[in-house]
Amino acid sequence: KCEIMEDLYSREKSYFVDLLSESDEEVSYIEVGCGTAELGSFLVDKTKYCVGVDINPVFISKAKELHPAMADSAYLFEGNAVHLNDLLVEKMPSEFWQTKRVVSIVMNTFGILPSCIRGQVIEEMLKLAGDDGVVVVGCWHSGSFHDGVEHFYKQNPELTGGEVTDDMCDFEGANLMVPSSGYSSHWWSEAEIMEYFNEHKGIDIKCQVEGIGIFVSARKSTESHQKSDISNAVWENELLPLLWRDAMYAGKCEIMEDLYSREKSYF
């Protein structure tokens, strides 16, 4: 019912199609706070596994009702995002873990999360994405807050529970509060979203503004992969041979044999 939101949804679909097509490997899409799985229903035939998780069972039931293809070929789960990995380890087949994983939270759902758990949710998403996956946080952009007030909130009083006027808006902070209903909303800046990733080392972060939305993607950096590869090479080529050599000679040494005997008795 809103032109700027329809434009954002169209741009969002294109954004994820481009993201999924970056890899020649099989890719899975996981959405945290999927709601009625509108985006998942669009991506279900473009992914190996399409997963939606929402804490509200009503949304999961509605998603299955609205999108039969999702109910038949996707994985829609009621669950808490702070336990995302435990949930999917229990629910998903082993083949899922062999795919590249794109893990998202979009359409300002991140702002709906209680502030005390946002960091935990980001940590769970990064863990799920793994070494070669991508995490995406999509929010309504603070730079477009004025347009949102004029063309979205003021045109949809049933959404906010009352008429919206300028005095209810903090245009500098991109905040809306409707006193009569208690409805509130915050539109996000690049810096605000990126702050949740800053404590995580070895990741590359990219911001992309699309219409009234902003998408922040995070993935393990190439340098981080190289360090991991170097560490593995050092272990295989240098440390392991030394340990093997020491083990071989230990069996020929009286004091080492005595230590091994005492060690067995100890345990």
C-alpha positions in Angstrom: 0.0 0.0 0.0 3.1 2.3 0.1 5.1 3.2 -2.9 8.4 3.7 -1.1 8.0 0.4 0.7 7.2 -1.5 -2.5 10.3 0.1 -4.1 12.4 -1.1 -1.1 11.0 -4.6 -1.3 11.8 -4.8 -5.1 15.3 -3.5 -4.4 15.7 -6.0 -1.5 14.8 -8.9 -3.8 17.4 -7.8 -6.4 20.0 -7.3 -3.6 19.7 -10.9 -2.4 19.5 -12.4 -5.9 22.8 -10.7 -6.7 24.3 -11.9 -3.4 23.2 -15.5 -3.9 24.6 -15.5 -7.5 28.1 -14.5 -6.3 29.0 -18.1 -5.7 29.1 -21.2 -7.9 28.6 -23.3 -4.9 25.2 -24.4 -3.5 23.8 -21.6 -1.3 21.3 -21.7 1.5 19.3 -18.7 2.7 18.4 -18.3 6.4 16.2 -15.4 7.6 16.0 -14.5 11.3 12.6 -13.0 12.2 11.1 -14.1 8.9 7.5 -13.1 9.7 5.3 -14.5 7.0 8.3 -15.3 4.9 7.6 -12.9 2.0 11.3 -12.7 1.0 11.9 -16.4 1.6 9.0 -17.3 -0.7 10.7 -15.4 -3.5 14.1 -17.0 -2.9 13.0 -20.6 -2.2 13.6 -21.8 -5.8 16.9 -20.0 -5.9 18.6 -21.7 -3.0 19.5 -25.2 -1.9 17.8 -24.7 1.5 15.5 -21.8 2.4 15.1 -21.4 6.1 12.9 -19.1 8.1 12.9 -18.7 11.9 10.5 -16.6 13.9 9.7 -16.5 17.6 6.0 -16.0 16.9 4.2 -19.3 16.0 1.4 -17.3 14.4 3.7 -15.9 11.8 5.1 -19.4 11.0 1.6 -20.8 10.6 0.6 -17.9 8.4 3.8 -18.3 6.3 2.9 -21.9 5.5 -0.7 -20.9 4.7 0.3 -18.0 2.4 3.2 -19.8 0.6 2.5 -23.6 0.0 5.9 -23.9 -1.7 7.5 -22.8 1.5 5.6 -25.3 3.5 6.6 -28.1 1.2 10.2 -27.4 0.3 11.5 -25.0 2.9 12.2 -25.1 6.6 10.1 -22.8 8.7 10.7 -23.0 12.4 9.4 -21.3 15.6 12.5 -20.4 17.6 14.5 -17.8 19.5 17.3 -16.1 17.5 19.6 -16.2 20.5 19.6 -20.0 20.1 19.8 -20.0 16.3 22.6 -22.5 15.9 21.3 -25.0 18.5 17.9 -24.9 16.7 19.3 -25.5 13.3 21.8 -28.2 14.4 18.8 -30.1 15.7 16.5 -29.4 12.7 18.6 -29.3 9.6 20.0 -32.2 7.6 23.8 -32.7 7.4 23.8 -31.6 3.8 22.7 -28.1 4.8 26.0 -27.5 6.7 28.0 -28.2 3.5 26.4 -25.3 1.7 27.4 -21.6 1.7 25.0 -19.8 4.0 23.5 -16.3 3.6 22.0 -15.3 7.0 19.8 -12.3 7.1 17.6 -10.1 9.3 15.7 -7.6 7.2 12.8 -5.0 7.0 13.8 -3.3 10.3 13.3 -6.5 12.3 16.7 -5.8 13.9 15.2 -2.7 15.4 12.3 -4.6 16.9 14.7 -6.9 18.8 15.2 -6.0 22.4 18.5 -4.0 22.5 19.9 -6.4 25.2 20.0 -9.3 22.7 21.0 -7.7 19.5 24.7 -8.4 20.0 23.9 -12.1 20.8 21.8 -12.4 17.6 24.6 -11.0 15.5 27.0 -13.4 17.1 24.7 -16.3 16.4 24.3 -15.2 12.8 28.1 -14.9 12.2 28.6 -18.3 13.7 25.9 -19.8 11.4 27.4 -18.1 8.3 30.8 -19.7 9.0 34.0 -19.1 7.2 32.6 -18.6 3.7 29.0 -17.3 4.4 27.5 -13.8 4.6 25.5 -12.0 7.3 23.1 -9.3 6.2 21.3 -6.8 8.4 18.7 -4.8 6.5 17.1 -1.7 8.1 15.2 1.4 7.2 17.8 4.1 6.6 18.0 7.1 8.8 18.7 9.3 5.8 15.2 8.5 4.5 13.4 9.0 7.8 11.6 12.2 6.6 10.3 10.4 3.5 9.2 7.5 5.8 7.2 9.9 8.0 5.5 11.7 5.0 4.8 8.7 2.7 4.5 5.8 5.1 3.6 6.7 8.7 1.3 9.6 7.9 -0.5 7.7 5.2 -1.0 4.6 7.4 -2.4 5.7 10.8 -3.8 2.2 11.3 -0.2 1.0 11.5 0.9 3.5 14.1 -2.4 3.4 16.1 -3.1 7.1 15.5 -2.4 10.1 13.4 1.3 11.0 13.1 2.4 14.6 13.3 5.8 16.2 13.1 6.0 16.9 16.8 6.1 13.1 17.4 9.2 12.8 15.3 12.9 13.3 16.2 14.1 13.9 12.7 17.8 14.3 13.8 17.8 11.0 15.6 15.4 9.3 13.2 12.9 8.3 15.9 9.1 8.2 15.9 6.9 7.9 19.1 3.1 8.0 18.9 2.0 8.9 22.5 -1.6 7.7 22.1 -0.7 4.2 21.1 2.9 3.8 22.3 4.0 2.9 18.8 7.7 3.7 18.2 10.2 3.2 15.4 13.8 3.9 14.8 15.5 4.2 11.4 19.2 3.2 11.3 22.4 4.8 10.2 25.5 2.9 8.9 27.5 3.7 12.0 24.7 2.4 14.3 24.5 -1.0 12.6 28.3 -1.4 12.1 28.8 -0.9 15.8 27.4 -4.3 16.4 30.1 -5.9 14.2 33.1 -3.8 15.4 33.9 -6.2 18.3 34.2 -9.1 15.9 37.7 -9.3 14.4 38.7 -10.6 10.9 35.5 -9.6 9.1 34.9 -7.4 6.1 31.9 -5.1 6.3 30.1 -3.4 3.4 27.2 -0.9 3.5 24.8 -0.4 0.6 21.9 2.0 0.5 18.9 0.9 -1.6 15.9 3.3 -1.7 14.8 4.0 1.9 16.7 0.9 3.1 20.3 0.1 4.1 21.9 -3.3 3.9 25.1 -4.0 5.9 26.8 -7.3 5.0 29.6 -9.0 6.9 31.8 -11.9 6.0 35.2 -13.4 7.0 38.0 -11.4 5.5 40.4 -12.9 2.9 43.3 -12.1 5.3 41.5 -14.1 8.0 41.3 -17.1 5.6 44.9 -16.8 4.7 46.0 -16.8 8.4 43.9 -19.9 9.0 45.5 -21.6 5.9 49.0 -20.6 7.1 48.3 -21.9 10.6 47.2 -25.2 9.1 50.3 -25.4 7.0 52.6 -24.7 9.9 50.8 -27.4 11.9 51.1 -30.0 9.2 54.5 -29.2 7.9 56.4 -28.1 11.0 54.8 -28.9 14.4 53.3 -32.3 13.6 56.7 -33.8 12.4 58.4 -32.5 15.5 55.8 -34.1 17.8 56.0 -37.4 15.9 59.8 -37.3 16.2 59.7 -36.7 19.9 57.1 -39.5 20.4 59.3 -41.9 18.5 62.4 -41.1 20.6 60.5 -41.0 23.9 59.9 -44.8 23.6 63.7 -45.3 23.5 64.4 -43.3 26.6 64.4 -44.7 30.2 63.2 -41.5 31.9 60.5 -41.1 29.3 59.3 -44.6 29.7 59.3 -44.1 33.5 57.2 -40.9 33.0 54.7 -42.8 30.7 54.3 -45.5 33.3 53.6 -43.0 36.0 51.3 -41.1 33.8 49.2 -44.2 33.2 49.0 -44.9 36.9 48.1 -41.3 37.6 45.0 -41.4 35.3 
